[in-house]
């Protein structure tokens, strides 16, 4: 039985793991699919800081970085008492498949079912945009832009 306070998401991406990894760790490439500003230092203890919607910064630090295979970083929102910076954990595994990459995301440590539902919606949205960019397509304007 899965923990109800854990978000699980999978995405099949038509690109090799190295390309997907770069889209998740290079600040300029992150901005193709998520956010308006990004500062990331993909090494254990390094900063994860992304202005996701242009109105809200996600902040944490990298816990685990296995190039082209795995990322794990603490996560939270600047100014939030409900999900403060570093209070939850995002784990991403990139599994090579014949036609691309299977991305498996687990977001744990969220405090309530409502927060899980909101973050599940956000991850579904942004993983969809990542899938488009990785396939060489323009995801268009971000409909989450300006959300707080």
C-alpha positions as CSV (number, residue, x, y, z in Angstrom):
1,X,0.0,0.0,0.0
2,X,1.4,3.4,-1.0
3,X,1.7,6.2,1.6
4,X,-1.1,8.7,1.0
5,X,1.3,11.6,1.8
6,X,3.7,10.8,-1.0
7,X,3.4,12.0,-4.6
8,X,4.4,9.4,-7.3
9,X,4.7,10.4,-10.9
10,X,6.1,8.7,-14.0
11,X,6.8,10.1,-17.4
12,X,8.0,8.4,-20.6
13,X,10.4,10.8,-22.3
14,X,11.6,10.5,-25.9
15,X,15.2,11.4,-25.1
16,X,18.2,9.6,-23.6
17,X,18.8,9.9,-19.8
18,X,21.8,12.2,-20.3
19,X,19.5,14.7,-22.2
20,X,16.8,14.5,-19.5
21,X,19.4,14.9,-16.7
22,X,20.8,18.0,-18.4
23,X,17.2,19.5,-18.7
24,X,16.9,19.0,-14.9
25,X,20.4,20.3,-13.8
26,X,21.4,23.0,-16.2
27,X,19.8,26.4,-15.2
28,X,19.3,27.5,-18.8
29,X,17.7,24.2,-19.8
30,X,15.5,24.1,-16.7
31,X,13.9,27.4,-17.8
32,X,12.8,25.9,-21.1
33,X,10.1,23.9,-19.2
34,X,9.8,25.4,-15.7
35,X,10.3,28.7,-14.1
36,X,11.6,32.2,-14.7
37,X,14.8,32.0,-12.7
38,X,17.0,29.0,-11.7
39,X,20.2,28.6,-9.7
40,X,21.2,25.0,-9.2
41,X,24.5,23.4,-8.0
42,X,23.9,19.7,-8.7
43,X,26.3,18.2,-6.2
44,X,25.6,17.0,-2.6
45,X,24.9,20.0,-0.5
46,X,24.5,22.3,-3.5
47,X,21.7,24.8,-3.9
48,X,18.4,24.1,-5.6
49,X,16.6,27.4,-6.2
50,X,13.9,27.8,-8.9
51,X,11.4,30.6,-9.3
52,X,8.8,28.1,-10.5
53,X,5.9,30.4,-11.5
54,X,7.5,33.8,-11.6
55,X,5.9,34.5,-8.2
56,X,7.1,31.6,-6.0
57,X,10.6,30.3,-5.3
58,X,11.2,26.6,-4.6
59,X,14.3,26.1,-2.4
60,X,16.3,23.2,-1.1
61,X,19.6,21.4,-1.4
62,X,20.8,18.5,-3.4
63,X,21.2,15.3,-1.3
64,X,22.2,12.9,-4.0
65,X,23.4,13.4,-7.6
66,X,24.3,10.4,-9.8
67,X,24.9,11.8,-13.2
68,X,22.3,10.8,-15.8
69,X,20.6,8.4,-13.4
70,X,19.4,10.0,-10.1
71,X,18.7,13.3,-8.4
72,X,17.5,13.8,-4.8
73,X,17.0,17.2,-3.3
74,X,15.2,18.8,-0.4
75,X,12.3,21.0,-1.4
76,X,10.0,23.7,0.0
77,X,8.7,27.2,-0.7
78,X,10.3,30.5,0.3
79,X,8.0,32.2,2.8
80,X,5.8,29.2,3.4
81,X,5.1,27.9,6.9
82,X,3.3,24.9,5.5
83,X,6.0,23.6,3.2
84,X,9.1,25.6,4.2
85,X,12.4,25.4,2.2
86,X,14.0,22.0,2.6
87,X,11.1,20.4,4.4
88,X,10.2,17.7,1.8
89,X,12.2,15.4,-0.5
90,X,12.1,15.0,-4.2
91,X,13.7,11.9,-5.7
92,X,14.0,11.4,-9.4
93,X,15.3,8.3,-11.1
94,X,16.0,8.2,-14.9
95,X,15.8,4.7,-16.3
96,X,17.0,4.1,-19.9
97,X,14.6,2.4,-22.2
98,X,14.9,1.5,-25.8
99,X,12.8,4.4,-26.9
100,X,14.0,7.0,-24.4
101,X,13.8,7.4,-20.6
102,X,11.4,6.4,-17.9
103,X,11.4,9.2,-15.3
104,X,10.2,8.1,-11.8
105,X,9.5,10.9,-9.3
106,X,8.8,10.5,-5.6
107,X,8.0,13.6,-3.5
108,X,7.8,12.8,0.2
109,X,7.6,14.7,3.4
110,X,4.6,16.8,2.5
111,X,2.4,17.6,5.5
112,X,-1.2,16.9,4.2
113,X,-3.3,15.4,1.6
114,X,-4.1,18.8,0.2
115,X,-0.5,19.6,-0.2
116,X,0.1,16.3,-1.9
117,X,-2.8,17.0,-4.3
118,X,-1.4,20.4,-5.2
119,X,2.1,19.2,-5.7
120,X,0.9,16.2,-7.7
121,X,-0.9,18.6,-10.0
122,X,2.2,20.8,-10.3
123,X,4.5,17.8,-11.0
124,X,2.1,16.4,-13.7
125,X,2.0,19.9,-15.3
126,X,5.8,20.4,-15.3
127,X,6.7,16.8,-16.3
128,X,4.4,17.2,-19.2
129,X,6.3,20.4,-20.2
130,X,9.6,18.6,-19.7
131,X,8.4,15.7,-22.0
132,X,7.6,18.3,-24.7
133,X,10.9,20.0,-24.5
134,X,12.9,16.8,-24.4
135,X,11.1,15.7,-27.6
136,X,12.3,19.0,-29.3
137,X,8.9,20.7,-29.1
138,X,7.9,24.1,-27.7
139,X,5.7,23.6,-24.7
140,X,4.2,27.1,-25.2
141,X,3.5,29.7,-22.5
142,X,3.3,28.2,-18.9
143,X,-0.3,28.3,-17.7
144,X,1.0,28.2,-14.1
145,X,2.9,31.5,-14.6
146,X,1.9,33.9,-11.8
147,X,0.5,31.3,-9.4
148,X,1.4,31.7,-5.8
